[in-house]
Amino acid sequence: IVSPEIEEEMEWKWILNLSMHFRDESNREKFFVTYTPRKNESRRITISCDYRDAEEGTLEREISALRFQRDKSAKIYEAIRESLQDIRFYDTITNLKLETSEGRLHVHVTEDVNEIIRFPPARAISHLQCPKYRESELEFDSHLSGFVYKVRVNGEIMIKKEIPGPDTVDEFLYEINALYSLANSDNVIRFKGCVVDDDRGRVKGLLIAYAPKGALIDILFNERGNLPWAVREKWAKQIVTGLSDIHEAGYVQGDFTLSNIVINEHDNAQIIDINRRGCPVNWEPPEISAMIDGLQRIGMYIGVKSDIFQLGMVLWGIAHEDDEPEQMPRPLQMDQSPKDVPAYFRDIVEACLCERPQGRASAKELISMFPE
């Protein structure tokens, strides 16, 4: 829907990180973009679009009719691309409010005070004996998703994770400390260091190893029916071992789904995203469902037992080669599992999916249920 030149620039110059509708459920939308006019000069911006009473022929009306968020972002970029060079961006985060009036598109520029991130001071990670790279030392390769990028550091491909927003700073520091503590775990993604600003005063991101075979959820979807039990069994044991390592180190994964397990270059499973973020829809254990229905914040209830229940869902998906166990009716059953799934594995899954948290075995106990 836009020119090839703009499509190409959307891969590196105008990157859509996130989009959301306003919480008041009005017909308005906000886009979170990383804009990089020049190398090593990235800026975070937000774009506010109000579709209410949008007239025919306006940008707002055109965007509101589009289905995909990337297409919306492309049309916005196309409309304001030539004006961006004249905007004085804030050092924090800049909001561009788009408004068509009397046939002309106006861009109102303000500081988005609700989205300003208080980046942790460098002393927050002074206890970590790990590499601390300046932002300018990283070479951009590609955008993966959200605020996650593939980068090169001294020629080595790594994954850079940035702090998504002001409410996730604590989660970010939790993940850094967890990964650092789990450096010797073969089944947790390898921690590669931290990213600091060029003055080395603030922490801006973290680096982890690149797993070239991608997320388990995609492998199950693409290879459904073609994954031998021996491979699935190996991955399953590695996943249980990785979760045991996390729990024994005093942490919880907190968002344990098939999307947060990757397969590395050696065909081994590793856990990522140890940040207590919470349960995606339909991944919550039964004891948390009622709290969600009651509109409670569930962060306080995320723990080892919720991890184990989600582990059961992950293992159920591996057994059935199903990338969406959360779409199946509850409770998940193992009595109709494929014939190649042995009885011991059914017992492991059922031990994880016990309705009562007290009945769920620990990850360490589950490891012993696998054959030697």
C-alpha positions as CSV (number, residue, x, y, z in Angstrom):
1,I,0.0,0.0,0.0
2,V,3.1,2.3,0.0
3,S,6.2,2.6,-2.2
4,P,9.0,0.1,-2.1
5,E,11.3,2.8,-0.7
6,I,9.0,3.3,2.3
7,E,8.6,-0.4,2.8
8,E,12.4,-0.7,2.9
9,E,12.8,2.1,5.4
10,M,10.2,0.4,7.7
11,E,12.7,-2.3,8.2
12,W,15.2,0.0,9.9
13,K,14.3,3.6,9.9
14,W,10.6,3.6,11.0
15,I,10.0,0.5,13.2
16,L,6.6,-0.3,14.7
17,N,7.2,-1.7,18.2
18,L,3.7,-1.7,19.6
19,S,0.2,-0.4,19.1
20,M,-2.8,-0.2,21.4
21,H,-6.3,1.3,21.7
22,F,-6.9,3.8,24.5
23,R,-8.1,2.4,27.8
24,D,-11.4,4.4,27.7
25,E,-12.4,2.2,24.7
26,S,-12.9,5.3,22.5
27,N,-12.1,4.9,18.8
28,R,-8.6,6.1,19.2
29,E,-5.2,4.4,18.7
30,K,-1.6,4.9,19.8
31,F,1.4,3.6,17.9
32,F,4.9,3.2,19.5
33,V,7.7,3.6,16.9
34,T,11.4,3.7,17.0
35,Y,12.6,6.3,14.5
36,T,16.2,6.3,13.3
37,P,17.0,9.2,11.0
38,R,20.7,8.4,11.1
39,K,23.0,5.7,12.4
40,N,23.2,5.6,16.2
41,E,20.4,8.2,16.5
42,S,17.3,6.3,17.4
43,R,14.4,8.1,18.9
44,R,11.3,6.7,20.6
45,I,8.1,8.3,19.5
46,T,4.3,7.7,19.9
47,I,1.7,8.6,17.4
48,S,-1.9,9.3,18.5
49,C,-4.7,8.9,16.0
50,D,-8.4,9.8,16.7
51,Y,-10.8,8.0,14.4
52,R,-13.9,9.5,16.0
53,D,-15.9,11.6,13.5
54,A,-13.1,11.1,10.9
55,E,-14.3,12.5,7.5
56,E,-14.1,10.8,4.2
57,G,-10.7,11.4,2.5
58,T,-8.8,12.0,5.6
59,L,-5.8,10.0,6.8
60,E,-7.7,9.1,10.0
61,R,-10.5,7.5,8.0
62,E,-8.1,5.7,5.7
63,I,-6.1,4.3,8.6
64,S,-9.2,3.2,10.6
65,A,-10.3,1.1,7.6
66,L,-7.0,-0.9,7.4
67,R,-6.8,-4.3,9.0
68,F,-3.1,-4.7,9.8
69,Q,-1.1,-2.5,12.2
70,R,2.0,-2.5,10.0
71,D,-0.1,-1.1,7.1
72,K,-1.5,1.6,9.4
73,S,2.1,2.5,10.5
74,A,3.2,2.6,6.8
75,K,0.4,5.0,5.8
76,I,1.3,7.2,8.8
77,Y,5.0,7.2,7.9
78,E,4.1,8.0,4.3
79,A,2.0,11.0,5.3
80,I,4.5,12.6,7.7
81,R,7.8,11.4,6.3
82,E,8.8,14.7,4.8
83,S,7.9,16.6,7.9
84,L,9.9,14.6,10.3
85,Q,13.1,16.4,9.5
86,D,11.6,19.7,10.8
87,I,10.4,18.2,14.2
88,R,12.4,18.9,17.3
89,F,12.3,15.6,19.2
90,Y,12.5,15.3,22.9
91,D,15.3,13.4,24.5
92,T,12.8,11.2,26.3
93,I,9.8,10.3,24.1
94,T,7.9,12.5,21.7
95,N,4.2,12.3,20.9
96,L,2.9,13.2,17.5
97,K,-0.8,13.8,17.5
98,L,-2.3,13.6,14.0
99,E,-5.3,15.7,13.2
100,T,-6.9,16.6,9.9
101,S,-8.5,20.0,9.9
102,E,-9.9,21.9,6.9
103,G,-8.4,19.4,4.6
104,R,-4.9,19.6,6.0
105,L,-3.0,17.2,8.2
106,H,-1.6,18.8,11.3
107,V,1.1,17.2,13.5
108,H,1.0,18.4,17.1
109,V,4.3,17.7,18.9
110,T,4.5,17.2,22.7
111,E,6.6,15.3,25.2
112,D,4.7,12.0,26.0
113,V,5.1,12.3,29.8
114,N,3.1,9.1,30.5
115,E,5.6,7.0,28.5
116,I,8.9,8.4,29.9
117,I,11.1,5.6,31.0
118,R,13.3,6.2,34.1
119,F,16.2,4.1,32.9
120,P,18.0,2.3,35.8
121,P,21.3,3.9,36.8
122,A,24.5,2.0,36.0
123,R,25.0,1.3,39.7
124,A,21.9,-1.0,39.6
125,I,24.1,-3.5,37.7
126,S,27.4,-2.7,39.3
127,H,27.4,-6.1,41.1
128,L,27.3,-8.0,37.8
129,Q,30.6,-9.1,36.4
130,C,29.4,-9.1,32.8
131,P,30.2,-7.2,29.6
132,K,28.6,-3.7,29.5
133,Y,28.4,-2.4,26.0
134,R,27.7,1.2,24.9
135,E,24.8,1.6,22.6
136,S,27.1,2.9,19.9
137,E,29.1,-0.4,19.9
138,L,26.0,-2.3,18.7
139,E,25.3,-2.7,15.0
140,F,21.7,-3.0,14.1
141,D,20.8,-6.1,12.0
142,S,17.0,-6.4,12.1
143,H,13.9,-5.9,14.2
144,L,12.3,-9.1,15.5
145,S,9.3,-8.1,17.5
146,G,8.2,-5.5,20.1
147,F,11.3,-4.0,21.5
148,V,13.5,-6.9,20.6
149,Y,16.3,-6.7,17.9
150,K,18.9,-8.7,16.3
151,V,22.3,-6.9,16.5
152,R,26.0,-7.5,16.0
153,V,28.5,-7.0,18.7
154,N,32.1,-7.3,17.7
155,G,30.9,-9.4,14.7
156,E,28.8,-11.8,16.9
157,I,25.0,-12.0,16.4
158,M,23.1,-11.3,19.6
159,I,19.6,-10.4,20.6
160,K,19.0,-7.0,22.2
161,K,16.0,-6.5,24.5
162,E,15.0,-3.0,25.4
163,I,12.8,-1.8,28.3
164,P,9.3,-1.6,26.7
165,G,7.8,1.1,28.9
166,P,7.9,2.9,32.3
167,D,6.0,0.1,34.1
168,T,8.4,-2.7,33.1
169,V,11.7,-1.4,34.6
170,D,11.5,-3.8,37.6
171,E,10.7,-6.7,35.3
172,F,13.7,-5.8,33.2
173,L,16.1,-5.7,36.2
174,Y,14.6,-9.0,37.5
175,E,15.4,-10.6,34.1
176,I,19.0,-9.3,34.1
177,N,19.6,-10.7,37.6
178,A,17.9,-14.0,36.8
179,L,19.9,-14.5,33.6
180,Y,23.1,-13.6,35.3
181,S,22.4,-16.1,38.1
182,L,21.6,-18.8,35.5
183,A,24.7,-18.4,33.4
184,N,25.7,-22.0,34.0
185,S,22.3,-23.5,32.9
186,D,22.4,-25.2,29.6
187,N,18.7,-24.9,29.2
188,V,18.3,-21.2,29.9
189,I,19.3,-18.7,27.1
190,R,22.8,-17.5,27.5
191,F,23.2,-14.0,29.0
192,K,25.6,-11.9,27.0
193,G,25.7,-8.7,28.9
194,C,24.1,-5.3,29.4
195,V,23.7,-2.3,27.1
196,V,24.4,1.2,28.6
197,D,24.2,4.6,27.2
198,D,27.3,6.1,25.7
199,D,28.0,8.0,29.0
200,R,27.8,4.7,30.8
201,G,25.3,6.3,33.2
202,R,22.1,4.4,32.4
203,V,21.1,0.8,31.6
204,K,19.3,0.7,28.3
205,G,19.0,-3.0,27.5
206,L,20.2,-6.5,27.8
207,L,21.9,-9.0,25.4
208,I,21.2,-12.7,25.1
209,A,22.4,-15.4,22.7
210,Y,20.8,-15.8,19.3
211,A,18.9,-19.1,18.9
212,P,18.8,-19.6,15.1
213,K,16.1,-22.3,15.0
214,G,13.5,-19.9,16.5
215,A,10.7,-20.3,18.9
216,L,9.2,-23.7,19.8
217,I,5.7,-22.5,19.0
218,D,6.7,-21.9,15.4
219,I,8.5,-25.2,15.1
220,L,5.4,-27.1,16.3
221,F,3.3,-25.3,13.8
222,N,5.6,-25.7,10.8
223,E,6.7,-29.3,11.6
224,R,3.5,-30.7,12.9
225,G,3.4,-34.5,12.3
226,N,7.1,-34.6,11.4
227,L,8.8,-34.4,14.8
228,P,9.9,-37.8,16.1
229,W,9.1,-38.6,19.7
230,A,12.8,-38.8,20.5
231,V,13.3,-35.2,19.5
232,R,10.1,-34.0,21.4
233,E,11.2,-36.1,24.5
234,K,14.7,-34.5,24.5
235,W,13.2,-31.0,24.3
236,A,10.7,-31.8,27.0
237,K,13.3,-33.0,29.4
238,Q,15.5,-30.0,28.6
239,I,12.6,-27.6,29.3
240,V,11.8,-29.2,32.6
241,T,15.5,-29.0,33.5
242,G,15.7,-25.4,32.6
243,L,12.6,-24.5,34.7
244,S,14.1,-26.5,37.6
245,D,17.3,-24.4,37.3
246,I,15.2,-21.2,37.4
247,H,13.3,-22.3,40.5
248,E,16.3,-23.6,42.3
249,A,18.0,-20.3,41.7
250,G,15.1,-18.5,43.5
251,Y,13.3,-17.1,40.4
252,V,10.1,-17.8,38.5
253,Q,9.7,-17.6,34.8
254,G,6.3,-16.0,35.1
255,D,5.2,-16.2,31.5
256,F,5.9,-19.8,30.6
257,T,4.5,-20.5,27.1
258,L,5.6,-22.1,23.9
259,S,6.6,-18.7,22.6
260,N,9.2,-18.4,25.4
261,I,11.2,-21.5,24.5
262,V,13.7,-21.4,21.7
263,I,15.8,-24.0,19.9
264,N,19.5,-23.1,19.5
265,E,22.0,-24.1,16.9
266,H,22.7,-27.4,18.6
267,D,19.1,-28.4,18.5
268,N,18.7,-27.9,22.3
269,A,15.7,-26.2,24.0
270,Q,16.3,-23.1,26.1
271,I,14.0,-20.9,28.1
272,I,13.8,-17.1,27.5
273,D,11.9,-14.1,29.0
274,I,12.3,-14.7,32.8
275,N,10.5,-11.6,33.9
276,R,7.3,-12.4,35.9
277,R,5.3,-10.6,33.3
278,G,2.1,-12.7,33.9
279,C,-0.1,-15.1,32.1
280,P,-1.3,-14.6,28.6
281,V,-5.0,-15.2,27.9
282,N,-6.0,-18.9,28.6
283,W,-2.6,-19.8,30.0
284,E,-3.5,-19.1,33.6
285,P,-3.8,-21.8,36.2
286,P,-7.3,-22.5,37.7
287,E,-6.5,-20.7,41.0
288,I,-5.8,-17.5,39.1
289,S,-8.8,-17.6,36.7
290,A,-11.2,-16.3,39.4
291,M,-8.9,-13.4,40.2
292,I,-8.7,-12.4,36.6
293,D,-12.5,-12.5,36.4
294,G,-12.5,-10.2,39.5
295,L,-10.3,-7.8,37.6
296,Q,-7.5,-8.3,40.1
297,R,-3.9,-7.7,39.2
298,I,-2.3,-11.1,39.2
299,G,1.3,-10.3,39.4
300,M,1.4,-11.0,43.2
301,Y,0.1,-14.5,42.5
302,I,2.6,-15.6,39.9
303,G,5.0,-18.1,41.3
304,V,6.5,-21.6,41.2
305,K,3.1,-23.3,41.1
306,S,1.7,-21.2,38.2
307,D,5.0,-22.0,36.3
308,I,4.4,-25.7,36.8
309,F,0.8,-25.5,35.5
310,Q,2.0,-23.7,32.4
311,L,4.8,-26.2,32.1
312,G,2.0,-28.9,31.9
313,M,0.4,-27.0,29.1
314,V,3.8,-26.7,27.3
315,L,4.4,-30.4,27.6
316,W,0.9,-31.2,26.5
317,G,1.6,-29.1,23.3
318,I,4.8,-31.0,22.7
319,A,3.1,-34.4,23.2
320,H,0.3,-33.5,20.7
321,E,2.5,-31.4,18.4
322,D,0.0,-28.6,19.0
323,D,1.1,-25.0,19.0
324,E,-2.0,-23.7,20.7
325,P,-2.8,-25.8,23.8
326,E,-4.5,-22.7,25.3
327,Q,-7.3,-23.0,22.7
328,M,-8.2,-26.5,23.9
329,P,-11.1,-27.1,26.4
330,R,-10.1,-27.4,30.1
331,P,-9.0,-29.5,31.7
332,L,-6.4,-30.7,29.2
333,Q,-6.4,-34.5,29.0
334,M,-3.7,-37.0,28.1
335,D,-5.9,-40.0,27.4
336,Q,-6.2,-39.1,23.7
337,S,-2.5,-38.4,23.2
338,P,-0.6,-39.8,20.2
339,K,0.4,-43.5,20.4
340,D,4.1,-42.6,20.5
341,V,3.8,-40.8,23.8
342,P,4.7,-43.2,26.6
343,A,2.8,-43.6,29.9
344,Y,5.5,-42.0,32.0
345,F,5.1,-38.7,30.0
346,R,1.4,-38.7,30.5
347,D,2.0,-39.0,34.2
348,I,4.4,-36.0,34.1
349,V,1.8,-33.8,32.3
350,E,-1.0,-34.8,34.7
351,A,1.3,-34.1,37.7
352,C,1.7,-30.5,36.3
353,L,-1.9,-29.9,35.5
354,C,-3.3,-30.8,38.9
355,E,-6.2,-28.5,39.7
356,R,-4.8,-27.8,43.2
357,P,-1.4,-26.1,43.4
358,Q,-0.5,-28.3,46.3
359,G,-0.8,-31.4,44.1
360,R,1.7,-30.2,41.4
361,A,5.1,-31.7,41.6
362,S,8.2,-29.5,41.5
363,A,10.3,-29.3,38.4
364,K,13.1,-31.0,40.2
365,E,10.9,-33.9,41.0
366,L,9.6,-34.1,37.5
367,I,13.1,-34.6,36.1
368,S,13.4,-37.9,38.0
369,M,10.3,-39.2,36.2
370,F,12.1,-39.2,32.8
371,P,13.9,-42.4,31.9
372,E,17.7,-42.3,32.1
